[in-house]
Amino acid sequence: MSRIQSTFERLKAQGRKALIPYITAGDPYADVTVELMLAMARAGADVIELGIPFSDPMADGPVIQRASERALAKGISLRHVLSMVREFRDQDADTPVVLMGYANPIERMGTQAFVDAAKQAGVDGVLVVDYPPEESDVFAASLKAQGLDPIFLLAPTSTDERVRRIGELASGYVYYVSLKGVTGAGHLDTSAVADAMPRLRAHVKIPLGVGFGIRDGQTAAAVARVSDAVVIGSALVQLIEVQTRDNVANQAAAFIQEIRQALDR
């Protein structure tokens, strides 16, 4: 059983929902990522999504685009990201880590070399935004062979066929993009999320997390009522981008703790 699966099973037994924050590796300071991850885990994060910096993050809005630009300007590469996960894993053996990013850095390393390195670093799942499920059989199989979870995105525009295909391929959890557009965009309609769930659950038998547009405890709690997990990225990245080096981990932890308390209420 993967760390992700065991985490969701534990939370389900407790009647709780998963909190999954996203940060970009190397942002806002090159040496703060592991400290941030540890602080968020202590504050109540159940899974951490760690973004691989990329020069053309097509699914991301301005906030996360800026985070990638800052990290790339500091020279943060995929190998640095894997090193950060190894360092985190030395201090936290329980909190699952999902790498989220785009195909190009992985292709440059070589997909099998990446999968092997991710396993060795202590990664638990991988979400590649521009690997469509229809073309991901080999990659998903490579991940599963190493005990890693292939995680996929679903959107309001996803066809029944794509939902079915992802239900077959994915493990760990599936990330439902609640809005049309890029990360950080628009106003979250929680009733529309609730309406979408029965169609998704007809094909997806693993946990469903919801992200895009969740900015505070109130919206997080509303989404958690109809999903298994809440993914929060842009609001957190926007918060930490203006913090000093000494204060950034504390501010991130306080934000995560506030969301955690809202979910548990």
NUDOFI-295353 format. One record per residue (C-alpha): residue number from 1; y, x, z. Coordinates in Angstrom, 3 decimals, always signed. Each point is the difference from the previous one (the first is absolute). Layout:
<nr:NUM&north:Y&east:X&up:Z>
...
REM end
This chain:
<nr:1&north:+0.000&east:+0.000&up:+0.000>
<nr:2&north:+3.408&east:+1.378&up:-0.975>
<nr:3&north:+2.835&east:+0.442&up:+2.476>
<nr:4&north:+1.900&east:-2.734&up:-1.860>
<nr:5&north:-2.852&east:-2.495&up:+0.242>
<nr:6&north:-0.608&east:+0.728&up:+3.673>
<nr:7&north:+3.723&east:-0.374&up:+0.728>
<nr:8&north:+0.132&east:-3.435&up:-1.619>
<nr:9&north:-3.185&east:-1.115&up:+1.747>
<nr:10&north:+1.372&east:+1.081&up:+3.364>
<nr:11&north:+3.266&east:-1.836&up:-0.604>
<nr:12&north:-1.815&east:-3.143&up:-1.150>
<nr:13&north:-2.077&east:+0.015&up:+3.169>
<nr:14&north:+3.244&east:+0.226&up:+1.983>
<nr:15&north:+1.649&east:-2.806&up:-1.995>
<nr:16&north:+2.692&east:+2.391&up:-1.239>
<nr:17&north:+1.404&east:+0.985&up:-3.387>
<nr:18&north:+0.373&east:+3.488&up:-1.425>
<nr:19&north:+3.364&east:+1.715&up:-0.264>
<nr:20&north:+0.174&east:+2.448&up:-2.904>
<nr:21&north:+3.244&east:+2.000&up:-0.304>
<nr:22&north:+0.815&east:+2.089&up:-3.065>
<nr:23&north:+1.953&east:+3.247&up:-0.086>
<nr:24&north:+0.414&east:+2.588&up:-2.728>
<nr:25&north:-1.485&east:+3.384&up:+0.857>
<nr:26&north:+2.706&east:+2.604&up:+0.565>
<nr:27&north:+2.782&east:-2.512&up:+0.544>
<nr:28&north:+2.572&east:+0.031&up:+1.484>
<nr:29&north:-0.819&east:+3.540&up:+1.186>
<nr:30&north:-2.740&east:+2.224&up:-1.374>
<nr:31&north:-1.372&east:+0.883&up:+3.426>
<nr:32&north:+0.128&east:-3.421&up:+1.663>
<nr:33&north:-2.766&east:-1.972&up:-1.725>
<nr:34&north:-2.853&east:+0.733&up:+2.420>
<nr:35&north:+2.261&east:-0.639&up:+2.973>
<nr:36&north:+1.036&east:-3.313&up:-1.566>
<nr:37&north:-3.607&east:-1.017&up:-0.627>
<nr:38&north:-1.034&east:+0.786&up:+3.563>
<nr:39&north:+2.996&east:-1.868&up:+1.423>
<nr:40&north:-0.728&east:-3.086&up:-2.110>
<nr:41&north:-3.676&east:+0.018&up:+0.986>
<nr:42&north:+0.929&east:+0.154&up:+3.669>
<nr:43&north:+2.504&east:-2.844&up:-0.505>
<nr:44&north:-2.604&east:-2.354&up:-1.461>
<nr:45&north:-0.611&east:+0.847&up:-3.656>
<nr:46&north:-3.613&east:-0.788&up:-0.883>
<nr:47&north:-0.115&east:+1.686&up:-3.419>
<nr:48&north:+2.567&east:+2.392&up:-1.480>
<nr:49&north:+0.824&east:-0.002&up:-3.705>
<nr:50&north:+1.295&east:+3.422&up:-0.993>
<nr:51&north:+1.855&east:+0.153&up:-3.286>
<nr:52&north:-0.566&east:+2.889&up:-2.403>
<nr:53&north:+3.450&east:+0.969&up:-1.359>
<nr:54&north:+0.341&east:-0.615&up:-3.737>
<nr:55&north:+2.893&east:+0.358&up:-2.423>
<nr:56&north:-0.428&east:-3.419&up:-1.638>
<nr:57&north:-1.206&east:-2.497&up:+2.615>
<nr:58&north:+0.132&east:-3.044&up:-2.276>
<nr:59&north:-1.087&east:-2.587&up:+2.571>
<nr:60&north:+2.504&east:+1.122&up:+2.615>
<nr:61&north:+3.564&east:-1.076&up:+0.551>
<nr:62&north:+3.001&east:+2.224&up:+0.734>
<nr:63&north:-0.863&east:+0.687&up:+3.651>
<nr:64&north:-3.429&east:+1.478&up:-0.656>
<nr:65&north:+1.195&east:+1.633&up:-3.228>
<nr:66&north:+2.546&east:+1.902&up:+2.080>
<nr:67&north:-2.707&east:+1.002&up:+2.460>
<nr:68&north:-2.097&east:+1.455&up:-2.827>
<nr:69&north:+3.018&east:+1.845&up:-1.385>
<nr:70&north:+0.792&east:+1.511&up:+3.397>
<nr:71&north:-3.599&east:+1.093&up:+0.536>
<nr:72&north:-0.307&east:+1.507&up:-3.485>
<nr:73&north:+3.275&east:+1.857&up:+0.514>
<nr:74&north:-1.626&east:+1.597&up:+3.058>
<nr:75&north:-2.962&east:+1.092&up:-2.140>
<nr:76&north:-2.535&east:-2.441&up:+1.444>
<nr:77&north:-3.106&east:-0.144&up:-2.200>
<nr:78&north:-3.325&east:-1.812&up:+0.183>
<nr:79&north:-1.545&east:+3.071&up:+1.639>
<nr:80&north:+2.692&east:-0.112&up:+2.691>
<nr:81&north:-0.781&east:-3.690&up:+0.561>
<nr:82&north:-3.691&east:+0.761&up:+0.512>
<nr:83&north:+0.929&east:+2.773&up:+2.416>
<nr:84&north:+2.092&east:-2.478&up:+1.996>
<nr:85&north:-2.976&east:-2.345&up:+0.255>
<nr:86&north:-2.196&east:+2.870&up:+1.251>
<nr:87&north:+2.566&east:+0.860&up:+2.658>
<nr:88&north:+0.272&east:-3.654&up:+1.039>
<nr:89&north:-3.764&east:-0.338&up:+0.143>
<nr:90&north:-0.232&east:+2.981&up:+2.351>
<nr:91&north:+1.997&east:-2.046&up:+2.518>
<nr:92&north:-1.061&east:-3.575&up:-0.827>
<nr:93&north:-3.633&east:-0.608&up:-0.894>
<nr:94&north:+0.227&east:-3.805&up:-0.079>
<nr:95&north:+3.001&east:-1.314&up:-1.952>
<nr:96&north:-0.886&east:-0.524&up:-3.677>
<nr:97&north:+2.200&east:+1.653&up:-2.629>
<nr:98&north:+0.393&east:-1.396&up:-3.513>
<nr:99&north:+1.607&east:+2.102&up:-2.710>
<nr:100&north:+2.191&east:-2.088&up:-2.294>
<nr:101&north:+1.405&east:+1.330&up:-3.215>
<nr:102&north:-0.192&east:+0.329&up:-3.755>
<nr:103&north:-2.517&east:+1.403&up:-2.441>
<nr:104&north:+1.876&east:+3.070&up:-1.229>
<nr:105&north:-0.334&east:+2.294&up:+3.067>
<nr:106&north:-3.660&east:-0.973&up:+0.353>
<nr:107&north:-0.716&east:+0.631&up:-3.672>
<nr:108&north:+1.678&east:+3.385&up:+0.231>
<nr:109&north:-2.236&east:+1.008&up:+2.892>
<nr:110&north:-3.067&east:-1.564&up:-1.649>
<nr:111&north:-1.360&east:-3.290&up:+1.269>
<nr:112&north:-3.235&east:+1.360&up:+1.483>
<nr:113&north:+1.795&east:+2.977&up:+1.534>
<nr:114&north:+2.477&east:-2.451&up:+1.536>
<nr:115&north:-2.742&east:-2.235&up:+1.388>
<nr:116&north:-1.795&east:+2.981&up:+1.522>
<nr:117&north:+3.228&east:+1.383&up:+1.497>
<nr:118&north:+0.975&east:-3.412&up:+1.371>
<nr:119&north:-3.357&east:-0.322&up:+1.722>
<nr:120&north:+0.284&east:+3.465&up:+1.507>
<nr:121&north:+3.530&east:-0.723&up:+1.231>
<nr:122&north:-1.047&east:-3.166&up:+1.844>
<nr:123&north:+1.439&east:-2.625&up:-2.359>
<nr:124&north:-1.578&east:-3.459&up:+0.308>
<nr:125&north:+1.238&east:-1.884&up:-3.054>
<nr:126&north:+1.891&east:+0.498&up:-3.242>
<nr:127&north:+2.311&east:-2.375&up:-1.854>
<nr:128&north:+1.120&east:+1.165&up:-3.450>
<nr:129&north:+2.656&east:-2.401&up:-1.254>
<nr:130&north:-0.572&east:+0.647&up:-3.702>
<nr:131&north:-3.810&east:+0.092&up:-0.007>
<nr:132&north:-0.836&east:-3.542&up:-1.183>
<nr:133&north:-3.267&east:-1.375&up:+1.347>
<nr:134&north:-1.309&east:-0.525&up:-3.522>
<nr:135&north:+0.052&east:+3.797&up:-0.490>
<nr:136&north:-0.890&east:+1.155&up:+3.509>
<nr:137&north:-3.783&east:-0.323&up:+0.235>
<nr:138&north:-0.649&east:+3.748&up:-0.033>
<nr:139&north:+2.862&east:+0.842&up:+2.374>
<nr:140&north:-0.993&east:-2.753&up:+2.437>
<nr:141&north:-3.608&east:+1.182&up:-0.083>
<nr:142&north:+1.101&east:+3.588&up:+0.672>
<nr:143&north:+2.005&east:-1.125&up:+3.020>
<nr:144&north:-2.819&east:-2.137&up:+1.374>
<nr:145&north:-2.477&east:+2.841&up:-0.453>
<nr:146&north:+2.139&east:+2.009&up:+2.428>
<nr:147&north:+0.389&east:-2.903&up:+2.426>
<nr:148&north:+3.604&east:-0.702&up:-1.041>
<nr:149&north:+1.333&east:-3.495&up:-0.689>
<nr:150&north:+1.527&east:-0.788&up:-3.411>
<nr:151&north:+2.915&east:-2.334&up:+0.669>
<nr:152&north:+1.672&east:-2.117&up:-2.669>
<nr:153&north:+3.131&east:-2.078&up:-0.434>
<nr:154&north:+0.078&east:-3.701&up:-0.798>
<nr:155&north:+3.147&east:-1.907&up:-0.930>
<nr:156&north:+1.117&east:-3.621&up:-0.435>
<nr:157&north:-0.514&east:+0.502&up:-3.745>
<nr:158&north:-3.572&east:+1.327&up:+0.288>
<nr:159&north:-2.483&east:-1.985&up:-2.066>
<nr:160&north:-3.170&east:-1.439&up:+1.487>
<nr:161&north:-1.954&east:+2.583&up:-1.992>
<nr:162&north:+1.970&east:+2.885&up:+1.536>
<nr:163&north:-0.374&east:-1.468&up:+3.489>
<nr:164&north:-3.763&east:-0.265&up:-0.582>
<nr:165&north:-0.196&east:+3.575&up:-1.317>
<nr:166&north:+1.892&east:+1.396&up:+2.986>
<nr:167&north:-2.223&east:-2.006&up:+2.305>
<nr:168&north:-2.951&east:+1.873&up:-1.502>
<nr:169&north:+1.532&east:+3.502&up:+0.035>
<nr:170&north:+2.138&east:+0.216&up:+3.115>
<nr:171&north:-1.022&east:+0.891&up:+3.514>
<nr:172&north:+1.960&east:+0.402&up:+3.235>
<nr:173&north:+2.678&east:-2.546&up:-0.817>
<nr:174&north:+1.941&east:-1.384&up:-2.941>
<nr:175&north:+3.783&east:+0.230&up:-0.113>
<nr:176&north:+1.657&east:-3.217&up:-1.182>
<nr:177&north:+3.490&east:+0.575&up:-1.391>
<nr:178&north:+1.840&east:-3.088&up:+1.185>
<nr:179&north:+2.910&east:+0.244&up:-2.453>
<nr:180&north:+0.488&east:+0.470&up:-3.698>
<nr:181&north:+1.869&east:+3.269&up:-0.452>
<nr:182&north:+0.204&east:+3.321&up:+1.808>
<nr:183&north:-0.311&east:+0.957&up:+3.666>
<nr:184&north:+2.876&east:-1.138&up:+2.168>
<nr:185&north:+1.082&east:-2.675&up:-2.469>
<nr:186&north:+0.776&east:-3.648&up:+0.506>
<nr:187&north:-0.507&east:-2.568&up:+2.734>
<nr:188&north:-3.486&east:-0.542&up:+1.349>
<nr:189&north:-1.252&east:-3.587&up:-0.365>
<nr:190&north:-2.688&east:-0.247&up:+2.645>
<nr:191&north:-1.076&east:-3.454&up:-1.175>
<nr:192&north:-0.726&east:+1.439&up:-3.452>
<nr:193&north:-2.107&east:+2.713&up:+1.649>
<nr:194&north:-1.923&east:-2.655&up:+1.927>
<nr:195&north:-0.551&east:-2.004&up:-3.192>
<nr:196&north:-1.402&east:+3.070&up:-1.774>
<nr:197&north:-2.581&east:+0.869&up:+2.637>
<nr:198&north:-2.754&east:-2.538&up:-0.822>
<nr:199&north:-0.192&east:+1.157&up:-3.629>
<nr:200&north:-0.169&east:+3.643&up:+1.059>
<nr:201&north:-2.546&east:-0.573&up:+2.756>
<nr:202&north:-2.302&east:-1.802&up:-2.439>
<nr:203&north:-0.698&east:+3.410&up:-1.564>
<nr:204&north:+1.110&east:+2.596&up:+2.567>
<nr:205&north:-2.296&east:+0.131&up:+3.001>
<nr:206&north:+1.617&east:+2.991&up:+1.723>
<nr:207&north:+3.282&east:-0.116&up:+1.974>
<nr:208&north:+3.195&east:-0.909&up:-1.832>
<nr:209&north:+3.200&east:+1.790&up:+0.944>
<nr:210&north:+3.402&east:-1.239&up:-1.147>
<nr:211&north:+3.008&east:+2.177&up:-0.754>
<nr:212&north:+3.347&east:+0.142&up:-1.870>
<nr:213&north:+2.947&east:-1.781&up:+1.599>
<nr:214&north:-1.080&east:+0.226&up:+3.661>
<nr:215&north:+2.961&east:+1.356&up:+1.916>
<nr:216&north:-0.247&east:-1.191&up:+3.607>
<nr:217&north:-2.213&east:-1.470&up:+2.673>
<nr:218&north:+0.677&east:-3.601&up:-0.989>
<nr:219&north:-1.152&east:+0.379&up:-3.606>
<nr:220&north:-2.874&east:+2.252&up:+1.077>
<nr:221&north:-1.273&east:-2.638&up:+2.417>
<nr:222&north:+0.303&east:-2.745&up:-2.621>
<nr:223&north:-2.005&east:+2.030&up:-2.511>
<nr:224&north:-2.598&east:+0.955&up:+2.621>
<nr:225&north:-0.783&east:-3.670&up:+0.596>
<nr:226&north:-1.504&east:-0.247&up:-3.503>
<nr:227&north:-1.223&east:+3.571&up:-0.633>
<nr:228&north:-2.051&east:+2.693&up:+1.671>
<nr:229&north:+2.652&east:+2.724&up:-0.061>
<nr:230&north:+3.703&east:+0.597&up:-0.449>
<nr:231&north:+1.161&east:+2.952&up:-2.082>
<nr:232&north:+3.556&east:+1.155&up:+0.623>
<nr:233&north:+1.643&east:+2.774&up:-1.998>
<nr:234&north:+3.539&east:-0.251&up:-1.316>
<nr:235&north:+1.519&east:-1.216&up:+3.280>
<nr:236&north:-1.573&east:+2.918&up:+1.861>
<nr:237&north:+0.916&east:+2.595&up:-2.628>
<nr:238&north:+3.579&east:-1.315&up:-0.031>
<nr:239&north:+0.167&east:+0.300&up:+3.776>
<nr:240&north:-1.248&east:+3.576&up:+0.186>
<nr:241&north:+2.001&east:+1.375&up:-2.929>
<nr:242&north:+3.185&east:-0.015&up:+2.103>
<nr:243&north:-1.464&east:+1.423&up:+3.208>
<nr:244&north:+0.443&east:+3.513&up:+1.318>
<nr:245&north:-3.047&east:+2.266&up:+0.107>
<nr:246&north:-0.225&east:-0.275&up:+3.785>
<nr:247&north:+0.272&east:-3.800&up:+0.025>
<nr:248&north:-2.027&east:-1.100&up:-3.003>
<nr:249&north:-3.425&east:-0.319&up:+1.658>
<nr:250&north:+1.402&east:-1.943&up:+2.954>
<nr:251&north:+1.836&east:-2.432&up:-2.267>
<nr:252&north:-3.075&east:-0.551&up:-2.149>
<nr:253&north:-2.143&east:-0.588&up:+3.083>
<nr:254&north:+2.480&east:-2.515&up:+1.415>
<nr:255&north:+0.002&east:-1.909&up:-3.296>
<nr:256&north:-3.807&east:-0.046&up:-0.167>
<nr:257&north:-0.226&east:-1.099&up:+3.623>
<nr:258&north:+2.362&east:-2.918&up:-0.701>
<nr:259&north:-2.117&east:-1.137&up:-2.958>
<nr:260&north:-3.209&east:+0.457&up:+2.005>
<nr:261&north:+1.325&east:-2.165&up:+2.814>
<nr:262&north:+1.025&east:-2.719&up:-2.465>
<nr:263&north:-3.477&east:+0.007&up:-1.559>
<nr:264&north:-1.721&east:-0.155&up:+3.380>
<nr:265&north:+2.139&east:-2.894&up:+1.162>
REM end
